[in-house]
């Protein structure tokens, strides 16, 4: 449980920098994925949801609307972690793509209904371009999600993988009963 604030800081720290730079990625779930792998789905979801609630106050008022996406990211990351998918780079990449697809599916209705397709993030530029090229709103948001989310979540899974690898093996072994991929 003491790791949750660290996960929140990772999410908000990296996510804030990316938001300020208006990159077409988010990189705001590394902490969620990391905590999920280390201590389980429940604490990963708590990390992600709290990150986005706090982030809505101090970073970007849009973030709380995507709290459910954070819970889904924790769920999917946890399901992959339980099956050992974060024990090698190729498998972590596949997990990242799948997490990205799931995040895109969950986020699309929020983006369409609440924000008319544009959230003000860097990926909004892609959606705007697609809308300007004549695509419909649903198609534009889904195409943006398909193009951005898998890349974004793969990068985040690789960052979480790397962070876990930098932890001392003894520490990972202590967390093993709580998480899914710590003994590697």
Residue pairs with C-beta under 8 A, 6 or more apart in sequence:
1 39
1 43
3 35
3 38
3 39
3 43
4 35
4 43
4 46
4 47
4 50
6 31
6 35
7 31
7 32
7 34
7 35
7 44
7 47
7 51
8 31
8 47
8 50
8 51
8 54
9 31
10 30
10 31
10 34
11 28
11 29
11 30
11 31
11 32
11 47
11 48
11 51
11 52
11 55
12 28
12 51
12 54
12 55
12 58
12 59
14 27
14 28
14 30
15 26
15 27
15 28
15 29
15 51
15 55
15 59
16 55
16 59
18 25
18 26
18 27
18 28
18 122
19 26
19 28
19 59
19 60
19 121
21 122
22 121
22 122
22 125
23 122
24 121
24 122
24 123
24 125
24 126
24 148
25 122
25 123
25 148
25 151
25 152
25 155
26 121
26 123
26 148
26 152
27 152
27 155
27 156
27 159
28 51
28 55
28 63
29 48
29 70
29 73
29 103
29 153
29 156
30 156
30 159
30 160
30 163
31 47
31 48
31 51
32 44
32 45
32 47
32 48
32 51
32 70
32 73
32 74
32 77
33 44
33 73
33 74
33 77
33 99
33 153
33 156
33 157
33 160
34 160
34 163
34 164
35 43
35 44
35 47
35 74
36 43
36 44
36 45
36 47
36 73
36 74
36 77
36 78
36 81
36 179
37 44
37 77
37 78
37 81
37 86
37 160
37 164
37 179
37 180
37 181
37 182
38 164
38 175
38 178
38 179
38 182
39 175
39 178
39 179
40 78
40 178
40 179
40 180
41 74
41 75
41 77
41 78
41 79
44 73
44 74
44 77
44 78
45 70
45 71
45 74
45 75
47 70
47 74
48 67
48 70
48 71
48 73
48 74
49 67
49 70
49 71
51 63
51 70
52 63
52 64
52 66
52 67
52 70
53 63
53 64
53 67
55 63
55 64
56 62
56 63
56 64
60 120
60 121
62 115
62 119
62 120
62 121
65 110
65 114
65 115
66 107
66 110
68 106
68 110
69 103
69 106
69 107
69 110
72 102
72 103
72 106
73 99
73 102
73 103
73 153
76 95
76 98
76 99
76 102
77 95
77 99
77 157
78 180
80 86
80 91
80 95
80 98
80 99
81 95
81 179
81 180
81 181
82 180
84 91
84 180
84 181
85 91
85 92
85 94
85 95
85 181
86 92
86 95
86 157
86 160
86 161
86 164
86 180
86 181
86 184
87 181
87 184
89 158
89 161
92 154
92 157
92 158
92 160
92 161
93 154
93 157
93 158
95 157
96 150
96 153
96 154
96 155
96 156
96 157
96 158
97 150
97 153
97 154
99 153
99 156
99 157
100 149
100 150
100 151
100 152
100 153
100 154
101 146
101 149
101 150
103 145
103 149
103 153
104 142
104 145
104 146
104 148
104 149
104 150
105 145
107 145
107 149
108 138
108 141
108 142
108 145
111 117
111 118
111 119
111 127
111 141
111 145
112 137
112 138
112 141
116 137
117 127
117 131
117 137
117 140
117 141
118 124
118 127
118 128
123 144
123 145
123 148
126 143
126 144
126 147
126 148
127 140
127 141
127 144
130 139
130 140
130 143
130 144
131 137
131 140
135 143
164 172
164 181
164 182
164 184
167 182
172 182
172 183
172 184
173 182
173 183
175 182
176 182
176 183
